[in-house]
Amino acid sequence: MEKNVNDIIELGIPKENINTNVSMAQYTSFRAGGTAEYLIVVDDKTQLKELLKYVKIKCIDHLLVGNGSDLLFRDGIYEGIVIKLGNEFKKITVKGDVIVAGASSPLSKISAAASDNSLMGFEFASGIPGSLGGGLYMNAGAYGGELKDVIIAVNAISPDGKNEYVFSNENMEFEYRNSALQRNKMIVTSAVIKLKKGEKEEIAAKILELTTKRNSKQPVDFPSAGSTFKRPKQGYAAQLIEEAGLKGLTVGGAQVSQKHAGFIINKGKATATDIIQLIKLVQNTVYDNTGIMLEPEVRII
């Protein structure tokens, strides 16, 4: 694809935004994984549309990444383009009780903006490490709250870059760790969040309470993708894993956290292969014990 760099520059994307042979360990919260042939940062909707049209015409494999908090790239080379949303997509605007945030805005920063403006209802997301776009894809949630509770509109671009759409909350078809985005492949550019006025001190206290709770129960000192597995229909993933005697189990540099069995962590220099093998080992052991097959939250690329 090297001969096509000039083609990409002609789309209006600055040369400094085009990166080659990029370790995806830098861009994923597991701090592990393979190499992307290309990583391209797009700074606005025009650049994004033109790049999407280009990869569609050229039949080039591509993938959008946000904060990489639920992604793991297999060891080896991803022979395609990883697209990362830059400048315009990081903007957060507050007006009254409504926040408009770009898709690459970290959920923690949106939560902070809400708190600063005495808006309540987004405290649950203060410690979620993902971006808004990735959060919408997964309907991210924690401590009883989910994005579906606060989203009133989502702005998106079609996968071929030709059309823009606005989806209502209902159109998004939010479910547990699922949304319409997983089926229609639309690319989120921004979203509109509706909150309620509250007392700044109470909101800040709630965020502190949740942060303290998270830090006391979760292995925040090690790279991970958050909860590795979705909640099964019966029981809880962490409980099933612990009952199977898997707490502390290691494969290479990957470990089932001794602090919270629902997390697989990178103890140091774990490869993507280590992590994937440990995920499969946990799945198979829990299945042998209970007949329940745990489903990963982590997207393996």
ZAMARGU-4260 file (C-alpha; in steps of 0.2 Angstrom, whole numbers, plus 5000, padded with zeros to 4 digits):
<rodrens>
0) 5000/5000/5000 | 5015/5011/5001 | 5012/5018/4983 | 4995/5024/4989 | 5001/5036/5002
5) 5000/5050/4989 | 4982/5045/4985 | 4978/5047/5004 | 4986/5064/5005 | 4976/5069/4990
10) 4960/5065/5000 | 4965/5081/5010 | 4973/5071/5025 | 4989/5079/5031 | 5005/5068/5028
15) 5009/5069/5047 | 4992/5060/5050 | 4997/5045/5041 | 5007/5032/5051 | 5014/5016/5045
20) 5019/5000/5054 | 5011/5005/5070 | 5011/4994/5086 | 4993/4993/5092 | 4999/4990/5109
25) 5000/5009/5110 | 4982/5011/5106 | 4974/4998/5116 | 4971/4997/5135 | 4978/4979/5135
30) 4995/4987/5130 | 4997/4971/5119 | 4994/4966/5101 | 5000/4966/5084 | 5005/4979/5071
35) 4994/4989/5059 | 5001/4992/5042 | 4993/5009/5042 | 4985/5020/5056 | 4977/5036/5049
40) 4970/5051/5060 | 4956/5060/5052 | 4953/5077/5060 | 4935/5081/5053 | 4920/5074/5044
45) 4926/5078/5027 | 4942/5069/5029 | 4933/5054/5037 | 4920/5053/5022 | 4934/5054/5009
50) 4944/5040/5018 | 4929/5029/5019 | 4925/5032/5001 | 4943/5028/4996 | 4944/5011/5006
55) 4927/5006/4999 | 4933/5009/4981 | 4950/5000/4984 | 4942/4986/4994 | 4955/4989/5008
60) 4952/4982/5026 | 4949/4995/5039 | 4944/4998/5056 | 4939/5013/5067 | 4947/5013/5085
65) 4943/5025/5099 | 4952/5023/5115 | 4955/5005/5112 | 4948/4999/5128 | 4938/4984/5122
70) 4950/4979/5107 | 4964/4967/5105 | 4974/4965/5089 | 4981/4948/5086 | 4999/4946/5085
75) 5006/4949/5068 | 5001/4962/5055 | 4984/4970/5052 | 4985/4972/5033 | 4974/4987/5032
80) 4970/5004/5038 | 4966/5008/5056 | 4956/5024/5057 | 4957/5035/5072 | 4946/5051/5075
85) 4956/5067/5079 | 4952/5085/5082 | 4934/5089/5078 | 4929/5072/5086 | 4935/5077/5103
90) 4925/5092/5106 | 4913/5093/5120 | 4900/5107/5121 | 4888/5110/5136 | 4872/5120/5133
95) 4859/5120/5147 | 4856/5101/5152 | 4862/5095/5135 | 4880/5089/5131 | 4885/5087/5113
100) 4901/5077/5112 | 4912/5070/5098 | 4914/5052/5096 | 4932/5051/5101 | 4928/5061/5118
105) 4933/5050/5132 | 4918/5045/5143 | 4928/5051/5158 | 4930/5069/5151 | 4911/5069/5147
110) 4908/5065/5165 | 4919/5078/5171 | 4911/5091/5159 | 4894/5086/5166 | 4900/5088/5184
115) 4908/5105/5181 | 4891/5111/5174 | 4881/5103/5188 | 4873/5090/5177 | 4869/5073/5185
120) 4866/5056/5177 | 4883/5053/5169 | 4892/5049/5185 | 4892/5030/5181 | 4903/5033/5166
125) 4917/5042/5175 | 4928/5027/5177 | 4924/5019/5160 | 4940/5020/5150 | 4932/5020/5133
130) 4927/5034/5121 | 4910/5039/5117 | 4909/5031/5100 | 4915/5014/5107 | 4904/5016/5121
135) 4889/5018/5110 | 4894/5003/5100 | 4894/4992/5116 | 4881/5002/5125 | 4894/5004/5139
140) 4888/5005/5157 | 4893/5003/5175 | 4886/5004/5192 | 4868/5003/5186 | 4869/5016/5172
145) 4871/5013/5153 | 4873/5025/5139 | 4855/5021/5133 | 4849/5030/5148 | 4855/5047/5143
150) 4857/5047/5124 | 4844/5056/5114 | 4852/5057/5097 | 4868/5049/5088 | 4875/5057/5072
155) 4884/5045/5061 | 4891/5042/5043 | 4887/5027/5032 | 4902/5014/5030 | 4904/5020/5012
160) 4906/5038/5018 | 4892/5044/5006 | 4878/5048/5019 | 4875/5056/5036 | 4862/5050/5048
165) 4854/5055/5064 | 4848/5040/5075 | 4836/5042/5089 | 4838/5033/5105 | 4825/5020/5099
170) 4834/5019/5082 | 4850/5014/5092 | 4841/4998/5098 | 4851/4998/5114 | 4853/4981/5123
175) 4865/4974/5136 | 4883/4977/5128 | 4874/4979/5111 | 4867/4992/5099 | 4862/4994/5081
180) 4879/5000/5077 | 4885/4982/5078 | 4874/4977/5064 | 4873/4993/5053 | 4891/4997/5054
185) 4888/5015/5055 | 4902/5027/5060 | 4898/5038/5075 | 4904/5056/5073 | 4895/5063/5089
190) 4880/5061/5100 | 4868/5072/5110 | 4867/5068/5129 | 4852/5074/5140 | 4855/5075/5158
195) 4847/5083/5173 | 4852/5098/5184 | 4859/5094/5201 | 4871/5100/5214 | 4889/5100/5209
200) 4895/5095/5226 | 4883/5079/5226 | 4888/5075/5208 | 4907/5076/5213 | 4904/5066/5228
205) 4895/5052/5218 | 4910/5051/5206 | 4922/5050/5220 | 4912/5036/5228 | 4912/5026/5212
210) 4930/5029/5209 | 4934/5023/5226 | 4923/5008/5224 | 4931/5004/5207 | 4949/5006/5213
215) 4946/4995/5228 | 4938/4981/5219 | 4946/4981/5201 | 4964/4979/5196 | 4966/4997/5190
220) 4985/4996/5192 | 4987/4984/5177 | 4983/4985/5159 | 4966/4977/5154 | 4951/4979/5144
225) 4940/4981/5159 | 4928/4966/5162 | 4934/4953/5150 | 4917/4944/5148 | 4899/4949/5146
230) 4887/4945/5161 | 4880/4927/5157 | 4861/4924/5159 | 4864/4914/5174 | 4876/4921/5188
235) 4891/4932/5186 | 4906/4929/5176 | 4918/4933/5190 | 4909/4922/5202 | 4909/4907/5189
240) 4928/4910/5186 | 4932/4911/5204 | 4922/4895/5208 | 4931/4886/5194 | 4948/4890/5204
245) 4955/4901/5190 | 4959/4916/5200 | 4977/4920/5197 | 4979/4908/5183 | 4992/4914/5171
250) 4997/4911/5152 | 5013/4920/5148 | 5011/4938/5154 | 4992/4937/5155 | 4983/4933/5171
255) 4966/4931/5178 | 4966/4945/5191 | 4968/4940/5209 | 4959/4955/5214 | 4944/4953/5202
260) 4942/4936/5193 | 4931/4945/5179 | 4947/4954/5173 | 4961/4947/5163 | 4976/4958/5165
265) 4993/4961/5157 | 5005/4957/5171 | 5020/4962/5160 | 5025/4959/5142 | 5009/4949/5138
270) 5006/4945/5120 | 4989/4945/5112 | 4992/4927/5110 | 4994/4925/5129 | 4978/4934/5132
275) 4968/4925/5119 | 4974/4908/5125 | 4969/4913/5143 | 4952/4919/5137 | 4949/4902/5129
280) 4956/4892/5144 | 4944/4902/5155 | 4929/4899/5144 | 4932/4880/5142 | 4935/4877/5160
285) 4919/4887/5166 | 4910/4878/5152 | 4916/4861/5158 | 4911/4865/5176 | 4894/4873/5173
290) 4888/4871/5155 | 4889/4890/5153 | 4900/4897/5139 | 4906/4914/5144 | 4906/4927/5129
295) 4920/4940/5128 | 4917/4958/5129 | 4933/4961/5121 | 4934/4962/5102 | 4948/4952/5094
300) 4954/4959/5078
</rodrens>
